Amino acid sequence: MTLLKTVITNPSTAPRESKALPERLIAGDPSFKTWAQDEAKDGTVRTGVWEATPGEVRSIKGETFEFCHILSG
């Protein structure tokens, strides 16, 4: 078993669309698209592609480690 996942940077499936939660919104009106490519049993996205429109939100990660590779923007 390997922990490495191949990320499809141009997915052909429809994304899950969402907006910033009001309690996390700092500025603007950002919206998000998420293409999950690997999910945990609880529905948490472990690997995928995420896209956002301009805006500023407060991120709450707690003990979660996150690796992010910016493709553009």
N, C-alpha and C positions, 0 to 999 in steps of 0.2 A: 504494500500500500504506500502511496506517495501523498504528501501534503501539497505538492505543486499542482496548480490548476492552470489550464490554458484559458486565457481571457479572449473572448471573441469581441474585438473592438468595434465591429460594425454588425450588430445582431440584426437578424431579419424578423424576429418576433416583435409583437406589440409591447411597449413598455407599460409599467404600472405608473400612473400619473398621480401626483399629489401636490399640495401646497404647504407652505410653512405653517407650523402650529402657531397660533396667536401668542402663546406664552414664550415662544422662542424667537419671534420676529423682532429684529432690531431696526432694519431699514428696508425700504423697497417693498416689492410684492413678488418674491421669487416663487417659481414653480419648479417642480422636479420630475424627472423621468428616470425610472430604474428598470434596467434589464437584468433581472436576477439570473445567474448562470449556475449557482450552487447555493442551496438553502439548507439550513439546519432544520431539524424536525419541528422546531417551534416557529418556523417561518422567517427566521432571521437570515438576511442575505449575507452569505460569507464571501462570495465572489460574484462580480458583475460589473456592469457599466452604469454610471450615474451621470446625469446631465442636469444642469441648473441654469435658470435665467438669472440676470443680475439681481442682487439683493444681499442682505446680511442677516444671518440667523445665528443663534447661540447653539453650539453643539454640546451635547451631553453624552460623554463616552463612559464615564466611570472607570472601571477597571479594564475596559475593552481596548485592545491594541488594534490600530487601523493603519494599513499601508495604502497610500493614495498615490497614483501616478497620473499626472495631468497630461492629457492628450492634446488639448488645445485650449485657448482662451486666456 
